[in-house]
Amino acid sequence: MRLTLLTGIAIALASPLLASDAVIGTEATFRSPNGLTERCVQIAPIPGGEYSEGDVKDEAAFCQIDLYAPDVALCPKTWSTSPGMMIYDVSAGNYAMDRTGFERNACAEGKSAKNLAKGEYAKFKPTMNASGTSGTFSPSALLYYHFSRYFDSTVKVPVTVWRTIDAKMHLTEVARPGLAISGHNRSARMNNAGWQMLVAADQNPERYTPTDELFTSDRQQIFGVLTSSPGHRYGSEINGTRKSGWGKGQNFDFQETPAFLALRSEKPLNEAIAEGLAKGRLDPQISRDLGADTPPEQMVYWMKELTEIVLLDFIFSQQDRVGNIDFTPYYYWVEMGELEHKKAKHHEPGDASVPEGAKLIRRTYLNDNDAGGRVQYANFAKSTKMLEKLRHIDADTYQRLIALDQDLQSNGPIYQWVSKSLGLNGGQINQIVKNTSLAAGILKSTCNAGKLRFDLAPKEFFLTETVIEQEIACGD
C-alpha cells in the first residue's frame, strides 16, 4: 500500500446547494489513473470528544490507502442489502501482488474473498436511497463515530473517515462487477438494485437524485466513508426475536430483550437485572440464544450499551438498527483491584492464558450505522418511545446529553462543528438539533419525576458487584 501526493487541511464551507462534499478535517489526496485528485478526510474532532490513540492511528491508516496500489484489490460488496466496496490487502497470500487476478477471480466469491487475501483494509460505503434499494446515507456513519466519542460511549463504534473515488474507475472496477455478481443472487434483490443504480449513476450522475448526496460538486467522483465492521452478529438476546416484522413491530420486540427489560424496571439495579433476565427468558428463542448462564456483569454492560444505542439512534433518526447489532467476546477479571480484559479467541470459556474464573463478556459493537441522518428516514427509537421507557442510565451520559442540547440551542462549538464539518444540509442539521432537544426533554422529565436511576457503571459493578446510585441535578 502506498501513500501518494500530499496531506493538509481541507476547509470547504458548506453551501445550501452543494453541501454534501463540503467537509473539514485533515486531508490526504491521491491521483486516480484518469488523473483526478481523490480525497480522504479525517473529519475534525467533535468538540469535547474523547478520542483514543487507536482512533487517531486508525483514521490515519484509512487515509493512507491508495485504491490503485498493486497490493490493494477492490471488490464489490454483493451480500446484505446495500452495495459497497471491500478493500483487500493482496501484498501476500493466494494472489500476492496480483490485483487484477484477485479482482477477476476472487471477488466473485463474495464474503469468502477475504480468505484469499492477506487481510482486509476497509469497507467503502456510499449513499444509496434509490427506489428498490435499502436506505444508506454515508454521513450517518461519521455522525455515529464522532458523537460516540462525544458521549465517551461504552458501546464500540468503528473509526470512520470520508473518501472520494473517481466515478469512472468505480464503474469499471467495482460497479459493473457488482451488478454482474449480485445478479446471480436472488436473495440480494436490494443489493442488486443498488448496483444497477450505481452503474447508471457512474455513467450519468444526474440519474441519481439528490445528486449531491452521492457525487462531488464537479460530478466526477462519488463519495462515501471508509470504515470497518469487526465482530459477530448477536441473536435474539440483543437484537430481539423480530417476529413482528420490519418497522415498529421488531422495534417493540427489541424492547422485550433481557437487558432492555431491565432498563425498563424501576427497581434497583440488581433487582432490575434479575427481573429482566426472568422476563426475557419467557421467550424460548431468547432463552436459547441467551445461553445457560448470563452473569450480572454482562447485563450491566448490555444495559449501558443499549442506552447509548437508543440515544444515538433517537438523535440521528436511525431506521435500521434492530437485527444489526454485533459483538466481540472478551475475558474480564479483577487483578490487584483493577479490572483487566483480553480479547477472546473463542466464544466459550477455556483460555488458559487468563486467570481461572475470568468471565466471558460480549462487548457490543455498533457497526451498521448507515441509515440515520436523513430527514426522510423513520425514527423508530422515537416512534416506539424507547427513551420514555428508560429507568436506568449512566450519570455522565445524561449530563453530556444536557450539555449537548444547551450547545446546539445556543449555536455553540458543537453546533458549528455539525454545521461545517460533515457536509450536512440545513434540514439534516435542524433534525439533529430538534431530536437532541426532544431526547433531553424526555429524560429530564423522567428524572424530575424521580424515576431515573443513575447507576450504570459496568467497571464499578465488576469490582464491587454493586453500584452506588449517583445523585445529580436533572437540569433546567
Secondary structure, 3 states (H helix, E strand, C coil): CCCCCCEEEEECCCCCCCCCCCEEEEEEEEECCCCCEEEEEEECCCCCCCCCHHHHHHHHHHCCCCCCCCCEEEEEECCCCCCEEEEEECCCCCCCCCHHHHHHHHHHHHHHHHHHCCEEEEEEEECECCCCCCCECHHHHHHHHHHHHHCCCCCECCCCEEEEEEHHHHHHHHHHHHHHHHCCCCCCHHHHHHHHHHHHHHHCHHHCCCHHHCECCCCCEEEEEEECCCCEECCHHHHCCCCCCCCHHHHHHHCCCHHHHHHHCCCCHHHHHHHHHHHHCCCHHHHHHHCCCCCHHHHHHHHHHHHHHHHHHHHHCCCCCCCCCEEEEEEEEEECCEEEEEECCCCCCCCCCCCCCCEEEEEEECCCCCCCCCCCCCCHHHHCCCHHHCCEECHHHHHHHHHHHHHHHCCCHHHHHHHHHECCCHHHHHHHHHHHHHHHHHHHHHHHCCCCEECCCHHHHHHHCCCCCECCCCCC
